[in-house]
């Protein structure tokens, strides 16, 4: 995890320690060194020398604190994750959620939600999306506690014993769900339409199709044109940290498509590679 100052985009040192020594709690206490408080913007409060501290938490290991969605309703947001963050002590009424590239926030009755907890009181605060922005491919949602809830629960928000639980769910954008898994299957089907009959003929008769050069390239070039740009786009998306839905499945299908294409090239090239006695290799 990295913790940054949002106003300067600089990393802050911190110490992470378990909430309890029993090992039963999954929560972690983060002790952050904020540095000189005078370097932070001054809050608009003439009666107090308060500073506006905005921190950004960047998760490098998503296993802790994030859970995959239950695949109960695959026709509604079938891929994505849910997250719950616990905050101890009073905070300002503004929150920001930065999602991985290619994902969007689920705007439902259960997401996003903010709950508060006191020794003798538990409740919920309504969150409104103030505005959305997109920076370098990441969707950023800025949330504010509902003004009425903020006024009614002001004493709760400032109570030093209060604990907040911010929960939300996110999904892959529909275009990526359709493009990567579905298109990879279509691509595999396309390269296999020639490979399967050629392979059956070779295994049953020991003879491959005899093609002239024009037929040879007219078959393989379209397959190559379809396969390699898609593979490059997939690898480039992963390099740019896009969250690809059904990623493992897509990887296997792309790898299988490349293997099939190479077999197509070998089998159809046998006519022109007789000096290498390629047929005897099988």
C-alpha positions in Angstrom: 0.0 0.0 0.0 1.1 3.6 -0.7 -0.3 6.6 1.2 0.0 10.0 -0.6 -0.8 13.6 0.0 -3.4 14.4 -2.6 -2.4 18.1 -2.8 1.3 17.4 -3.6 1.0 13.7 -4.8 3.9 12.7 -2.5 4.2 9.5 -0.5 4.0 9.6 3.3 5.7 7.1 5.6 3.5 5.0 7.7 3.5 1.9 10.0 0.9 -0.8 9.6 0.0 -2.9 12.7 -2.8 -5.4 13.5 -5.8 -3.9 15.4 -5.4 -6.6 18.1 -2.8 -9.0 19.2 -5.1 -12.0 19.1 -4.8 -12.3 15.3 -8.6 -12.7 15.0 -9.2 -9.2 13.6 -8.6 -8.6 9.9 -8.3 -4.8 10.3 -5.0 -3.0 10.3 -4.1 0.3 12.1 -2.1 2.7 9.9 0.0 5.2 11.7 0.9 7.9 9.2 3.6 10.5 9.5 2.0 13.6 8.1 5.1 15.8 8.4 4.8 19.5 9.1 1.1 20.4 9.6 1.8 24.0 8.5 2.5 22.7 5.0 -1.2 21.7 4.6 -3.9 24.1 3.4 -5.6 25.9 6.2 -9.3 25.2 6.8 -11.8 28.0 6.6 -12.4 28.2 10.3 -11.3 31.4 11.9 -11.7 30.1 15.4 -9.4 27.1 15.1 -6.1 26.4 13.4 -7.3 23.4 11.5 -5.6 22.0 8.4 -7.2 20.3 5.4 -5.5 16.9 5.1 -6.4 14.8 2.1 -4.8 11.3 1.9 -4.9 8.9 -1.0 -4.7 5.2 -0.3 -3.3 3.1 -3.1 -3.7 -0.6 -2.7 -0.8 -2.6 -4.2 -2.1 -5.9 -2.9 -5.8 -6.1 -3.5 -6.3 -9.4 -1.7 -6.8 -7.7 1.7 -10.0 -5.6 2.0 -11.5 -6.6 -1.4 -13.8 -9.5 -2.2 -14.9 -10.8 -5.6 -18.6 -10.5 -6.2 -20.8 -13.4 -5.7 -21.8 -14.8 -9.1 -25.5 -15.0 -8.2 -27.0 -12.7 -10.9 -24.7 -13.0 -13.9 -26.9 -10.8 -16.0 -26.4 -7.9 -13.6 -22.7 -6.7 -13.2 -21.3 -10.3 -13.4 -17.7 -9.2 -12.7 -16.1 -6.9 -10.2 -15.4 -6.6 -6.5 -16.7 -5.2 -3.2 -14.7 -3.2 -0.7 -15.1 -2.1 2.9 -12.8 0.4 4.5 -12.9 1.1 8.3 -12.0 4.6 9.6 -11.7 5.2 13.3 -12.3 8.7 14.6 -13.8 11.9 13.2 -13.3 12.7 9.5 -14.4 15.3 7.0 -17.6 14.6 5.1 -15.9 14.1 1.8 -14.6 10.8 0.3 -13.1 9.9 -3.0 -13.0 6.5 -4.7 -10.4 5.8 -7.4 -11.2 2.7 -9.4 -8.9 0.6 -11.6 -8.9 1.3 -15.3 -11.9 -0.2 -17.1 -14.1 -0.3 -14.1 -17.1 1.7 -12.9 -18.8 2.3 -9.6 -22.1 0.4 -9.0 -24.7 3.0 -8.2 -27.3 0.9 -6.4 -29.3 1.0 -3.1 -26.4 -0.9 -1.5 -23.4 1.0 -3.1 -21.8 3.2 -2.0 -22.8 3.2 1.7 -21.4 4.9 4.8 -22.2 3.5 8.2 -21.2 4.8 11.6 -20.7 3.0 14.8 -20.7 4.2 18.4 -20.7 2.2 21.7 -24.5 2.9 22.0 -25.5 3.8 18.5 -25.3 2.3 14.9 -26.6 4.1 11.8 -26.2 4.9 8.2 -25.4 8.2 6.4 -26.5 8.9 2.9 -23.8 9.5 0.4 -24.2 11.7 -2.7 -21.9 11.7 -5.7 -20.7 15.3 -5.9 -19.0 14.8 -9.3 -17.1 12.3 -11.3 -13.8 12.7 -13.3 -11.5 10.6 -15.3 -7.7 10.9 -14.9 -5.3 8.7 -17.0 -8.1 6.2 -17.5 -9.1 5.9 -13.9 -12.7 6.7 -12.9 -12.7 8.9 -9.8 -15.9 9.5 -7.8 -16.1 12.2 -5.2 -18.7 11.6 -2.5 -20.3 13.9 0.1 -22.4 13.1 3.1 -25.9 14.3 2.5 -26.3 17.8 3.9 -29.3 16.9 6.0 -27.6 13.9 7.5 -24.5 15.9 8.1 -26.5 18.5 10.1 -28.6 16.0 12.0 -25.6 13.8 12.9 -23.0 16.5 13.4 -22.3 15.4 17.0 -21.9 11.8 15.9 -19.5 12.8 13.1 -17.3 14.7 15.6 -17.4 12.1 18.3 -13.9 10.8 19.0 -15.2 7.3 19.6 -17.0 7.1 16.2 -16.0 4.4 13.7 -17.0 4.7 10.0 -17.4 1.8 7.5 -17.3 2.9 3.8 -18.5 0.1 1.5 -19.0 0.1 -2.2 -18.9 -2.3 -5.2 -17.4 -1.9 -8.6 -17.9 -3.7 -12.0 -16.1 -4.0 -15.2 -17.4 -1.8 -17.9 -19.7 -3.7 -20.3 -17.6 -3.0 -23.3 -14.6 -4.8 -21.8 -16.8 -7.8 -20.7 -18.0 -8.1 -24.3 -14.7 -7.3 -26.1 -12.1 -9.4 -24.3 -13.7 -12.7 -23.5 -16.2 -12.8 -26.4 -13.9 -11.5 -29.1 -11.1 -13.9 -28.0 -13.6 -16.9 -28.4 -14.6 -15.5 -31.9 -11.0 -15.2 -32.8 -10.2 -18.8 -31.8 -13.2 -20.0 -33.8 -12.0 -18.1 -36.8 -8.5 -19.6 -36.8 -9.9 -23.1 -36.1 -12.3 -23.2 -39.0 -9.3 -24.0 -41.3 -7.2 -25.9 -38.9 -9.6 -28.6 -37.9 -10.4 -29.9 -41.5 -6.7 -29.6 -42.5 -5.7 -31.6 -39.4 -8.4 -34.2 -40.0 -7.3 -34.7 -43.6 -3.6 -34.9 -42.6 -4.2 -37.5 -39.8 -6.5 -39.7 -42.0 -4.7 -39.5 -45.3 -1.2 -38.2 -44.5 -1.7 -35.5 -47.2 -2.2 -31.8 -46.6 -4.1 -29.4 -48.8 -2.2 -28.3 -51.9 -2.4 -24.6 -52.2 -0.7 -22.1 -54.4 0.9 -19.0 -52.9 -2.1 -16.8 -53.5 -4.5 -19.2 -51.7 -1.9 -19.8 -49.0 -1.6 -16.1 -48.1 -5.3 -15.3 -48.7 -6.1 -17.8 -45.8 -3.3 -17.0 -43.4 -3.1 -13.2 -43.7 -6.7 -12.6 -42.5 -6.1 -14.8 -39.6 -2.9 -13.0 -38.7 -4.6 -9.6 -39.1 -7.3 -10.6 -36.6 -5.1 -12.4 -34.1 -2.0 -10.2 -33.6 -3.6 -6.7 -33.3 -6.0 -8.1 -30.7 -3.2 -9.8 -28.8 -1.2 -6.6 -28.8 -4.2 -4.6 -27.5 -4.7 -7.1 -24.8 -1.1 -7.0 -23.7 -1.0 -3.2 -23.9 -4.2 -3.0 -21.7 -2.5 -5.2 -19.1 0.6 -3.1 -19.2 -1.5 0.0 -18.6 -3.1 -1.7 -15.6 -6.5 -2.2 -17.1 -8.7 -4.6 -15.2 -9.6 -7.3 -17.8 -12.7 -9.4 -16.9 -12.2 -13.1 -17.1 -8.5 -12.4 -17.5 -7.2 -16.0 -17.1 -9.8 -17.4 -19.5 -8.8 -14.7 -22.1 -5.1 -15.5 -21.7 -5.7 -19.2 -22.4 -7.9 -18.6 -25.4 -5.3 -16.2 -26.9 -2.5 -18.7 -26.3 -4.5 -21.5 -27.9 -5.4 -19.3 -30.9 -1.6 -18.6 -31.5 -0.8 -22.3 -31.3 -3.6 -23.1 -33.8 -2.4 -20.4 -36.1 1.2 -21.7 -36.0 -0.1 -25.2 -36.8 -2.0 -23.8 -39.7 1.2 -22.2 -41.0 3.2 -25.5 -40.6 0.6 -27.7 -42.2 -0.1 -25.4 -45.1 3.6 -24.7 -45.7 4.4 -28.4 -46.1 4.1 -28.1 -49.8 6.8 -25.4 -50.0 9.1 -26.9 -47.4 9.8 -30.4 -48.8 13.6 -30.0 -48.5 13.1 -30.0 -44.8 11.0 -33.1 -44.9 8.5 -31.5 -42.6 5.9 -34.2 -42.9 8.1 -36.7 -41.3 8.2 -34.6 -38.2 4.6 -35.7 -37.4 
